[in-house]
């Protein structure tokens, strides 16, 4: 599980965010996952944005300046650097394929289900372990 600490208002100016290793997350995304009660109103973009922010922070911490901040391109950079390998890499590829299929049809958003949420937060969790 991701180690989360509540930020102060001074740090972010907002009480609905959390900070971990200098990376902010939306409270609703983290709480929905942590409690096991995923909020169905939480949009795909909110979840993805939290993970994209984490991926950008992770890449920057390893000295890589991301060329793009989109999930597909960020994961591509992570996989090509060789930082991420094995089962974790295959999980990222599965998510990436899912998003690519959905992007072929602009009206089809990825299915927000427990597997997708688990995958996204597993990425954040594993990246957190890698750069501690």
C-alpha positions in Angstrom: 0.0 0.0 0.0 1.2 3.5 -0.7 2.5 5.3 2.3 0.4 8.5 2.5 0.7 11.5 4.7 -1.8 14.3 4.8 -0.4 17.6 3.6 -0.8 20.8 5.4 -2.6 23.7 3.8 0.6 25.6 3.8 2.2 23.0 1.5 -0.5 22.8 -1.1 -3.1 25.3 -0.3 -5.7 22.5 -0.6 -6.9 20.1 2.0 -8.1 17.5 -0.6 -4.6 16.4 -1.6 -1.9 14.2 -0.1 1.8 14.4 -0.5 4.2 11.4 -0.7 7.8 11.9 -1.8 6.8 15.3 -3.0 4.1 14.0 -5.3 0.5 15.0 -4.8 -2.5 12.7 -5.1 -6.2 13.5 -5.2 -7.8 12.5 -1.9 -10.8 10.9 -3.5 -8.7 8.6 -5.7 -6.6 7.4 -2.7 -9.4 7.1 -0.3 -11.6 5.2 -2.8 -8.8 2.7 -3.3 -7.6 2.4 0.3 -11.1 1.8 1.7 -11.9 -0.8 -0.9 -15.0 1.2 -1.8 -14.2 2.7 -5.1 -16.3 5.8 -5.9 -17.9 5.1 -9.2 -18.3 8.8 -9.8 -14.5 9.2 -9.7 -13.6 9.7 -13.3 -11.0 7.8 -15.3 -9.1 11.0 -15.9 -8.8 11.8 -12.2 -7.3 8.3 -11.5 -5.0 8.5 -14.5 -3.9 12.0 -13.7 -2.8 10.8 -10.2 -0.8 8.0 -11.6 0.7 10.2 -14.4 1.9 12.7 -11.8 3.5 9.8 -9.9 5.2 8.5 -13.0 6.5 11.9 -13.9 7.9 12.4 -10.4 9.5 8.9 -10.5 11.2 9.5 -13.8 12.4 12.9 -12.7 13.8 11.3 -9.5 15.8 8.8 -11.5 17.3 11.6 -13.7 15.1 11.1 -16.7 13.2 14.1 -18.0 9.9 12.8 -19.4 9.2 13.9 -23.0 5.5 13.6 -22.5 3.1 13.4 -19.6 0.7 11.0 -21.1 0.3 7.6 -19.5 1.2 5.6 -22.7 4.3 7.6 -23.4 5.4 7.6 -19.7 5.1 3.9 -19.4 6.9 3.5 -22.7 9.8 5.5 -21.3 9.8 3.4 -18.1 9.9 0.2 -20.0 12.6 1.2 -22.5 14.9 2.4 -19.7 15.0 -1.1 -18.3 14.2 0.3 -14.8 11.1 -1.8 -14.7 11.2 -5.5 -15.6 9.5 -8.8 -15.0 5.9 -9.1 -13.7 5.6 -5.4 -13.0 6.5 -4.6 -16.6 4.0 -7.0 -17.9 1.3 -5.4 -15.7 2.1 -2.0 -17.2 1.9 -3.4 -20.7 -1.5 -4.9 -20.0 -2.8 -1.5 -18.8 -1.2 0.2 -21.7 -2.9 -2.2 -24.2 -6.2 -1.6 -22.5 -5.9 2.2 -22.9 -4.7 1.9 -26.5 -7.7 -0.2 -27.5 -10.0 2.4 -25.9 -8.2 5.3 -27.6 -9.2 3.8 -31.0 -12.8 4.8 -30.3 -13.1 8.3 -28.8 -16.4 7.5 -27.2 -15.2 4.4 -25.4 -13.5 5.1 -22.1 -11.6 2.4 -20.3 -13.8 0.3 -18.1 -13.4 1.5 -14.5 -13.4 -1.7 -12.6 -11.5 -3.2 -9.6 -8.8 -4.7 -11.8 -8.0 -1.4 -13.5 -7.9 0.4 -10.1 -5.7 -2.3 -8.7 -3.3 -2.1 -11.6 -3.0 1.7 -11.4 -2.3 1.7 -7.7 0.0 -1.3 -8.0 2.1 0.8 -10.4 2.2 3.7 -7.9 3.0 1.3 -5.0 5.8 -0.4 -6.9 7.3 2.8 -8.1 7.3 4.1 -4.5 9.2 1.0 -3.4 11.7 1.4 -6.2 12.9 4.9 -5.4 12.9 4.7 -1.5 
